[in-house]
Amino acid sequence: MLDVDGVLTDGRLYFSSRGEELKVFHVRDGHGIKLLMLSGVAVAAISGRRSAAVTTRMRELGVRMSCRLAATKWPRWPISRANSRSTRKPRRASSMTRPICR
């Protein structure tokens, strides 16, 4: 389970002149996600914001489990929700998030 904002992005919010939200993803993160999935690890993503950029990026990477607008993102809700959507039940689950404060 990967938090999008601040983990898969730099944590900043970018907006176009038309008000569209833009996100910056690093190609190495995408490569790592693909390698994880190739090794049999199920990957899921979660974000507190609705973003077409996140939807597009997760689709490009083949991440089928994603959740947007999750007000109570951590610690249990997303993992239990991802488990209920998955056809394979994991023996272990892990999450990667950003620190709440610096």
C-alpha positions in Angstrom: 0.0 0.0 0.0 1.6 3.2 -1.2 0.5 6.7 -0.2 0.6 8.8 -3.4 1.0 12.4 -2.1 4.5 12.8 -0.7 5.7 9.2 -1.4 5.1 8.7 -5.1 5.2 12.5 -5.7 7.3 15.3 -4.2 4.4 16.4 -2.0 3.8 19.7 -3.6 0.6 20.8 -5.3 0.8 22.1 -8.9 -2.1 23.7 -10.8 -2.3 24.7 -14.4 -3.7 28.0 -15.5 -7.0 26.2 -16.0 -7.0 25.0 -12.5 -6.1 21.4 -13.3 -4.1 19.6 -10.7 -0.7 18.3 -11.9 1.5 15.7 -10.2 5.2 14.8 -10.8 6.1 11.2 -10.6 9.6 9.8 -10.8 10.3 7.2 -13.4 12.4 5.1 -10.9 9.5 4.8 -8.6 7.4 3.4 -11.5 10.2 1.0 -12.4 10.4 -0.2 -8.8 6.6 -0.7 -8.7 6.7 -2.7 -11.9 9.6 -4.9 -10.5 7.6 -5.5 -7.3 4.6 -6.6 -9.3 6.7 -8.8 -11.6 8.0 -10.6 -8.5 4.4 -11.3 -7.4 3.8 -8.5 -4.9 0.4 -6.9 -5.1 0.7 -3.2 -5.1 -2.1 -0.7 -4.1 -2.1 3.1 -4.0 -4.1 5.5 -1.9 -4.6 9.3 -2.0 -6.6 11.8 -0.1 -7.2 13.8 -3.3 -9.1 13.0 -6.5 -6.6 13.4 -9.4 -6.7 12.4 -13.0 -2.9 12.3 -13.0 -2.9 9.6 -10.3 -5.5 7.6 -12.1 -3.6 7.7 -15.3 -0.2 6.9 -13.7 -1.6 3.9 -11.8 -3.3 2.6 -15.0 0.0 3.0 -16.9 1.8 1.0 -14.2 -0.9 -1.7 -14.0 -1.8 -0.9 -10.4 -5.4 -2.1 -10.3 -6.1 -1.3 -6.6 -6.3 2.3 -5.8 -8.4 4.5 -3.5 -9.0 8.2 -3.7 -10.5 10.6 -1.3 -9.7 8.4 1.7 -10.2 10.7 4.7 -9.1 8.0 7.1 -6.1 6.7 5.2 -4.1 5.0 7.9 -3.5 2.7 9.5 -6.0 -0.1 8.8 -8.8 1.0 6.4 -6.9 0.9 3.1 -5.2 -2.4 3.7 -8.4 -4.1 4.8 -10.2 -2.5 1.8 -7.5 -3.6 -0.6 -7.6 -7.2 0.8 -11.4 -7.3 0.3 -10.9 -6.3 -3.4 -8.1 -8.7 -4.1 -8.6 -12.3 -5.3 -5.4 -13.3 -3.5 -5.3 -13.0 0.3 -1.9 -11.8 1.4 -0.1 -13.3 4.3 1.5 -10.0 5.1 0.8 -6.4 4.2 2.9 -3.3 4.4 2.4 0.4 3.8 4.7 3.3 2.8 3.7 6.8 3.9 5.3 10.2 4.4 5.9 11.6 7.9 2.9 13.6 9.2 5.2 16.5 10.2 8.8 17.4 9.4 
